Every structure is written in C-alpha cells, then in structure tokens.
Amino acid sequence: MSLHPSVLTYDLSAAEITEVEAVLAQLLATGQDPAEPAFSDELWRFLPGLPAELRAFLQRFRSEEPAAACMVRGLPVDDRRVGPTPLHWQDAATITTARREEAYLALLTAALGDVFGWSTLQQGRLIQNVLPIPGEEGQQSGHGSDVLLEWHTEDGFHPYRCDYLALFGVRNLDDVPTTLASVREVEISDEHRAVLRQQRYFILPDDEHLRQLREIDPDAESLRQLQLMRDEPEPVAVLFGAPEDPYLRIDPFFMSHLPGDEEGRAALAALVAALDAAQQDVVVEAGSLLFVDNYRAVHGRRPFQSRYDGTDRWLKKTVSTRDLRKSRDLRTSSTARIFA
Ligand SMILES: [Fe+2]
C-alpha cells in the first residue's frame, strides 16, 4: 500500500503496536533523555524488540533504495498527555511529556543509521522540535509558518549532510503538508543532466545555522568555518552517483551557478522546474513517522496559519547518517554525535 509512488508506507498492526509499546516502556524505564547521545548509544540493545516486519521494511528502504521516502504509521499519540505545542524549541527541549514519542523516533532512526546533531542547531540536541515560533513566521526554517518553506536538500551546503531526515508527528490537527519530490521523477534532457553532474554550482549555508550559532557562541570555530563556506564556497555538482539513477544535492533558495555560466544556469533552471512539477504533498499526522532519503528527495512545507494557542503543528525531527566516520574531523571522538 502506498500514498504516492515515491513514498512507501507501513501501517503498524494492533499486535505490532503492542510490541512497540513494550520496547518503548523499556526505553522510558532507563530514565534517559532521548535527545542526549547516551540514549542513542544504547539503542542497539532495543532494536531487536521492534516488530521483525518493520525492521525488514526499514532495512529494504535503506539497502535497496526502492523509494525516496517511507512512512511508518499508526503509533497512538495521546494528545492530552503530550500537552500543548510549546511556543519555542527551547521550551520544547525541557518538556518531558513527549519522551515516549522521542524514544520511538530515536529507535526507528537507529534502524537506518546513526543519529547526529549540529552544534549550530537547537544546541546540538539529537531530537529537534519543528514548531512555529512567534516572530519567525516568515523564516525559511522549521520555525516559520506564513510562508512556503521552499523545497531543499537538508543541509545541502554541507559535505556531511544527512542520509535520512525523519519527521514524527506529535500534532498536526490542520493536516499541514510536507512537500516532497523525488529525483527519479524528473524529466530533463541528457545534456542538462551532464551539466548538472559537473562542479558548477554554489550552495550557501542557510541562515538558521549561522543565526543560532552567532547567538549561542559568537567566537566558535564552527562559526568561522560556516562563514568561510558562505563567503568562499567550493563549487559542487547537483547530480552525482550513478548517471542512470542519480542522487541529488540542491537548495535553490541558497544557491547559484558559476558567474557567467549560462549553460549551468539553464540546466539548473530545468531541474528546478522539473522538481517543482514533481512536488507532492505528504501529511505527517500524529503518530506517523516520515523518513526522507536526503540523496533522493527534496522536501519543504506548505504555508499555514499559526495560532500559538497550543494546537499548532508540532513535529519531532532527527537527521542520521549511514557513515558517521566520514565526519570524524568535525567530531571530538569517534563516538561523538555532535558536529562542532
Ligand atoms: Fe529541511
């Protein structure tokens, strides 16, 4: 069963929900904070407690790459227990009412790879909160609302960006859609594809990384590095991997082509138009977990009206990698999960 050709779905059965609840109870009994690295370090112990079919589904999504995204549906979420949607991610980070949902997200994330965090985003917490923040309605981030969040590759500017982005619905009463488009569904010419495979494009760091770090630690080395990526970016290719079934890396809002490169501009415009045409809406409802393959799909969000009355859309988010080792230069130890 599938919502869209590029989103595979898995519906938990009643028996599987019972299995999942048992594992979550064990995880919560540890008393640890799912957003802390120590929690994720121990998840291998609990993975075998997940339903075997669910583990097989996630493993196939990872190894066979059959789709650009997958959705696991059906975890019951008690809307009253999780409490009102907080007004700021800093408030959300201190609230413990959604620990069960965070544990579930962390556990399923661990079935695909290693969760990590950026020291520049939400103080490096491994579980992030996506919710509208008063005063940030117009921002191109997970905290905006009034404006379309333009589709993008998550952290497309960065060589160590995630393989998977996960969004779990704590609350989405208005069915605010996430948007998705798979690179497999675009139709562009072979000539444009060839140009897009060449290092002719710049992708700049988005404002959110720079803004938060400036506020938290204006003297950080990572801020200096990010500013370097912004001021003297290295040209990159947009399409890579197998020519007949490529991966992509794109963020039109923050990117440009080499100066005077008319061919590069035209190829990028063709791909952007094709991805625009391939956009589809996916609603991450309460209890649903969407995994986006960040090498296969771009994602965004439709605009919505925030109310700030505790009923706004509230998602929990993780980013994960299939290979933590490649980012060793940004981490303090081989086991560290925070990119500093
Ligand atoms: Fe994003």
Residues whose N, C-alpha, C, O or C-beta is under 5 A from the ligand:
A	BS01	LIG	E154
